Amino acid sequence: MIRVTISVTPRPYQAIIESGLLQRSGTHLREILGQRKQLFVVTVPPVRRKWGKMLMASLTSAGFTAKLLEMKDGEPHKKLATVEELSEKLSRMGADRESVVIAFGGGVVGDVGGLLASLYMRGVDLVQIPTTVLAQVDASIGGKTGVNLRTGKNLLGTFHQPRVVLIDPAVLSTLPEREFRAGLFESLKCGVIGNPELFRRLQNVQIKELRENAAALEWMIAESVKLKADVVSSDEREGGLRRVLNFGHTIGHALETETRYRRFLHGEAVAWGMIAATRIATIVNRIDQAAAGQIIDAVMGLGPLPKVEVRSRNILRRLQADKKTRDGVVHFVLPDRIGKVEIVNNVPENAVIQALDELRQLSRNS
């Protein structure tokens, strides 16, 4: 069992990582939540069908009264209407201020469930039990919640830290291949940001072998969580350092929004965003060609990726609505080398357009 502490005030919490943890989740939650009784599990049908019985049995055996709330699956349902619908269900089911919301699913469930917990009765406790690679290595850590608007991704949200994050790599065994790969891009991001050894291992990884090697998978998840925990502990609300976690997300979010969340999985959009950021870094002479080539090759090695078929001008327009844009100036996270990135706010527009043109070309040839 690996325990990683996220040192935020006023109440630090832990991410607990261990294969088989889901069936012992009730015991862990009883230790953390004390005599609380009412738990409300927010999930989606695919997760409920595969893992719902195991979770509910564990919670019941630990003396909890647990009820399931389902939401529709997928990024298009990450919207305020879903939060309102779930809130109405909580109210009808008798949830009160002592109730606890459990977000049991991938990144969308984590973001929606987290926002629900932060708003219901002005805030109830939250537990994250992530079931995808992306959610386990990134989305469940750090307290960000949010939903999308038509104009952009995650533009409506809060910071609401969970009481605990329970990560069971064993649940990834039922994850479709595409979703598994998509989550690895977020782990690769952590490698580029500040963990060269994690980058090196993912640079040479064989997906099939990783899925079958419990120790290697647990290590990859733990290293990603540790990096994010260190960053979040230093900058909980993204005032400075935490912004480095947005490597690949500036253009990645714009790609998702422009394609109405139907073409790319989040990790796939971030993958293209990392390539774009790396190409921008080479254009403005912030990284040498050899290191840039390593990053791009590592991203492409975790593919395949959906093709990029969007107009550069449309992406530029989307960037203006991005959360990382300040006073009309788009901020990019650009790599200096493998293991170090910087936030840059003086990127010429022609460099962005050139990088987007190269993305389209690369996607056609891949």
C-alpha positions in Angstrom: 0.0 0.0 0.0 1.3 3.4 -1.0 0.0 6.6 0.8 0.7 10.0 -0.6 -0.2 13.1 1.5 -1.7 16.2 -0.2 -0.7 18.9 2.3 -3.4 21.5 1.9 -4.9 23.6 4.7 -6.8 23.4 6.9 -7.1 19.6 6.4 -4.4 17.5 4.6 -5.6 14.2 3.1 -4.2 11.1 1.6 -4.3 9.3 -1.7 -4.1 5.6 -0.9 -2.9 3.3 -3.8 -3.2 -0.5 -3.7 -4.5 -3.2 -5.9 -7.7 -4.7 -4.4 -8.4 -1.6 -2.4 -12.0 -1.3 -3.7 -13.2 -4.3 -1.8 -11.7 -2.8 1.4 -12.9 0.7 0.8 -15.6 0.5 3.5 -13.1 -0.2 6.2 -10.9 2.7 5.1 -13.8 5.1 5.0 -15.0 4.0 8.4 -11.7 5.0 9.9 -11.8 8.4 8.1 -15.5 9.3 8.4 -16.1 8.1 12.0 -19.7 7.5 12.8 -21.2 9.0 9.7 -23.9 6.9 8.1 -25.2 8.3 4.8 -23.1 7.9 1.7 -24.2 8.8 -1.8 -22.3 7.3 -4.7 -22.3 9.2 -7.9 -21.4 7.0 -10.9 -22.2 6.1 -14.5 -23.8 2.9 -15.8 -20.6 1.2 -17.1 -18.8 1.6 -13.8 -21.9 0.5 -11.8 -22.2 -2.6 -13.9 -18.6 -3.6 -13.5 -17.7 -2.5 -10.0 -20.8 -1.2 -8.3 -21.7 -4.4 -6.4 -18.2 -4.7 -4.9 -18.1 -1.1 -3.7 -21.7 -1.2 -2.2 -21.0 -4.5 -0.5 -17.9 -3.1 1.1 -19.7 0.1 2.3 -22.6 -1.9 3.7 -20.4 -4.3 5.6 -18.7 -1.3 7.2 -22.1 -0.1 8.5 -22.8 2.6 6.0 -26.1 3.3 4.4 -25.1 3.8 0.8 -27.2 4.9 -2.1 -26.4 5.1 -5.8 -27.0 8.1 -8.1 -26.4 7.6 -11.8 -25.5 10.3 -14.3 -25.1 9.9 -18.0 -21.7 8.9 -19.2 -19.3 11.1 -21.2 -17.9 14.7 -21.6 -21.1 16.1 -23.2 -22.9 15.5 -19.8 -20.3 17.4 -17.9 -22.6 20.4 -17.5 -24.5 22.4 -14.9 -27.8 20.7 -15.7 -26.3 17.4 -14.6 -25.3 18.9 -11.2 -28.8 20.3 -10.8 -30.3 16.9 -11.6 -28.1 15.1 -9.1 -28.8 17.7 -6.5 -32.5 17.1 -6.8 -31.9 13.4 -6.4 -29.8 14.0 -3.3 -32.6 16.1 -1.8 -35.3 13.5 -2.5 -33.1 10.8 -1.0 -32.8 12.7 2.2 -29.2 13.8 2.0 -28.2 16.3 4.7 -25.1 18.2 5.8 -23.6 15.2 7.4 -23.9 13.1 4.2 -20.9 12.3 2.1 -20.7 12.2 -1.7 -18.5 9.5 -3.3 -17.4 10.2 -6.9 -17.0 6.8 -8.3 -15.8 6.9 -11.9 -13.5 8.7 -14.3 -12.6 12.3 -14.6 -16.0 13.5 -15.6 -17.7 11.8 -12.6 -14.9 13.2 -10.4 -15.4 16.8 -11.6 -19.2 16.6 -11.5 -19.4 14.8 -8.2 -16.9 17.1 -6.7 -18.8 20.2 -7.8 -22.0 18.6 -6.5 -20.4 18.1 -3.1 -19.1 21.6 -3.0 -22.5 23.1 -3.7 -25.0 20.9 -2.0 -26.1 22.5 1.3 -23.1 24.9 0.7 -20.7 22.0 0.9 -20.6 18.4 2.1 -17.7 16.0 2.4 -16.3 14.3 -0.7 -14.5 11.0 -1.4 -12.9 10.3 -4.7 -12.7 6.7 -6.0 -11.3 7.0 -9.5 -11.8 4.2 -12.0 -9.8 5.4 -15.1 -6.1 5.9 -15.6 -6.6 9.6 -16.2 -8.6 10.0 -13.0 -6.2 8.0 -10.9 -3.0 9.7 -12.0 -4.4 13.3 -12.2 -8.1 14.3 -12.0 -8.9 12.9 -8.6 -6.0 14.7 -6.9 -6.0 18.4 -6.0 -9.6 19.4 -5.4 -10.5 20.9 -8.7 -14.2 20.5 -9.7 -16.0 21.8 -12.7 -18.3 21.6 -15.6 -18.1 22.9 -19.2 -19.8 25.8 -20.9 -20.4 26.0 -24.6 -17.6 28.6 -24.9 -15.0 26.5 -23.0 -14.0 23.7 -20.8 -14.1 23.8 -17.0 -15.1 27.4 -16.9 -17.6 26.8 -14.1 -16.2 25.2 -11.0 -14.8 25.3 -7.4 -11.9 24.0 -5.3 -13.3 21.3 -3.0 -10.7 18.9 -1.6 -11.8 15.3 -0.8 -11.4 13.7 2.5 -9.5 10.8 0.9 -8.7 9.4 -2.6 -8.9 5.6 -2.9 -7.0 4.3 -5.9 -7.3 0.7 -6.9 -5.3 -0.1 -10.1 -7.1 -3.4 -10.4 -10.3 -1.7 -11.6 -8.4 -0.6 -14.7 -8.5 -4.2 -15.9 -11.9 -3.6 -17.5 -11.0 -0.2 -19.0 -11.2 -0.2 -22.8 -7.8 0.0 -24.5 -8.4 3.5 -25.9 -9.3 5.0 -22.5 -6.3 3.3 -20.9 -3.9 4.8 -23.4 -5.6 8.2 -23.1 -4.9 8.3 -19.4 -1.2 7.5 -19.9 -0.7 10.9 -21.6 -1.5 12.6 -18.3 1.2 10.5 -16.6 3.6 11.3 -19.4 2.8 15.0 -18.8 4.0 14.5 -15.2 7.2 13.1 -16.5 7.8 16.1 -18.7 6.9 18.5 -15.9 9.2 17.2 -13.2 9.9 13.4 -13.2 12.4 12.4 -15.9 12.4 8.8 -14.7 8.7 8.5 -15.2 9.1 10.0 -18.6 11.8 7.5 -19.5 9.7 4.5 -18.5 6.7 5.7 -20.4 8.9 6.5 -23.4 9.7 2.8 -23.7 6.5 1.2 -22.3 4.6 -1.6 -23.9 1.0 -1.1 -23.2 0.0 -4.8 -23.0 2.9 -5.5 -20.6 2.0 -2.5 -18.4 -1.6 -3.6 -18.1 -0.5 -7.0 -16.9 2.3 -5.9 -14.5 0.5 -4.8 -11.3 3.7 -3.5 -9.7 4.7 -1.4 -12.7 1.2 0.1 -13.0 1.1 0.9 -9.3 4.5 2.6 -9.6 3.4 4.7 -12.5 0.2 5.8 -10.8 2.1 6.6 -7.5 4.8 8.6 -9.2 2.2 10.7 -11.1 0.2 11.2 -7.9 3.3 12.2 -5.9 4.3 14.9 -8.5 0.8 16.3 -8.5 0.6 16.2 -4.7 3.8 18.1 -4.4 2.6 20.8 -6.8 -0.9 21.1 -5.2 0.6 21.2 -1.7 2.7 24.2 -2.7 -0.1 26.0 -4.7 -3.6 24.7 -3.9 -5.6 27.3 -5.9 -3.4 27.7 -9.0 -1.9 31.1 -8.1 1.5 30.2 -9.6 3.3 26.9 -9.5 0.2 24.7 -10.0 -0.2 26.2 -13.5 2.6 24.0 -14.7 0.1 21.1 -14.5 -1.6 22.7 -17.5 1.1 21.5 -19.9 -0.7 20.4 -23.0 -4.1 21.7 -21.8 -4.1 25.1 -23.4 -4.5 23.9 -26.9 -5.9 20.5 -25.7 -8.9 22.2 -24.1 -9.5 24.3 -27.2 -9.5 21.1 -29.4 -12.0 19.5 -27.1 -14.3 22.5 -27.1 -14.0 23.2 -30.9 -15.0 19.5 -31.6 -17.8 19.6 -29.0 -16.2 17.0 -26.8 -17.1 14.3 -29.4 -13.8 13.7 -31.2 -11.1 13.4 -28.6 -10.9 11.8 -25.2 -9.5 14.4 -22.8 -6.1 12.6 -22.6 -5.9 12.5 -26.4 -6.6 16.2 -26.7 -3.9 16.9 -24.1 -1.5 14.7 -26.1 -1.9 16.9 -29.1 -1.7 19.9 -26.8 1.7 18.6 -25.5 3.0 18.2 -29.0 1.8 21.7 -29.9 3.4 23.2 -26.8 6.7 21.4 -27.6 6.7 22.7 -31.2 6.0 26.2 -30.0 8.9 25.9 -27.6 11.2 24.9 -30.4 9.9 27.8 -32.6 10.6 30.3 -29.9 14.0 28.7 -29.1 13.1 27.4 -25.6 14.0 23.8 -26.1 16.6 22.0 -28.3 15.5 19.8 -31.1 16.7 16.6 -29.6 14.7 17.0 -26.4 11.6 18.2 -28.3 11.9 15.2 -30.6 11.9 12.9 -27.6 8.8 14.4 -26.1 6.9 14.2 -29.4 8.0 10.7 -30.1 7.0 9.6 -26.6 3.5 11.1 -27.1 3.1 9.5 -30.5 4.4 6.2 -29.1 1.4 6.0 -26.7 -1.1 6.5 -29.6 -2.9 6.2 -32.0 -4.6 9.6 -31.8 -7.7 10.9 -33.6 -6.8 13.3 -36.5 -6.7 17.0 -35.9 -9.1 18.6 -38.4 -9.8 22.1 -37.1 -9.1 25.6 -38.4 -6.2 27.4 -36.7 -8.3 30.6 -36.4 -11.0 28.8 -34.6 -8.5 27.4 -32.1 -7.1 30.9 -31.6 -10.6 32.2 -30.8 -11.1 29.4 -28.3 -7.9 30.2 -26.5 -9.3 33.6 -25.6 -12.0 31.9 -23.5 -9.5 29.6 -21.7 -9.0 29.9 -18.0 -5.3 30.3 -18.5 -5.8 33.6 -20.5 -5.1 36.6 -18.4 -6.1 40.2 -19.5 -6.5 38.9 -23.0 -3.0 37.3 -23.1 -2.8 33.5 -23.6 -0.4 31.8 -21.2 1.3 28.6 -22.4 3.2 26.0 -20.4 6.3 25.3 -22.5 9.0 22.7 -21.9 12.7 23.8 -21.4 13.9 20.3 -21.2 12.5 16.9 -20.0 11.7 17.5 -16.3 11.3 21.3 -16.5 8.6 23.6 -17.9 7.9 27.3 -17.7 4.8 29.5 -18.0 5.2 31.8 -21.0 2.9 34.7 -21.9 4.7 36.3 -24.9 4.2 33.6 -27.5 3.7 35.1 -31.0 0.5 34.3 -32.7 2.3 33.0 -35.8 4.2 30.5 -33.6 0.8 29.1 -32.4 -0.5 28.9 -36.0 2.7 27.2 -37.2 2.4 24.6 -34.4 -1.3 24.0 -35.3 -0.4 23.5 -39.0 2.2 21.0 -38.0 -0.3 19.2 -35.8 -2.6 18.7 -38.7 0.2 17.5 -40.9 1.5 15.1 -38.3 -2.0 13.7 -37.6 -2.5 13.1 -41.4 0.8 11.2 -41.6 0.4 9.1 -38.4 
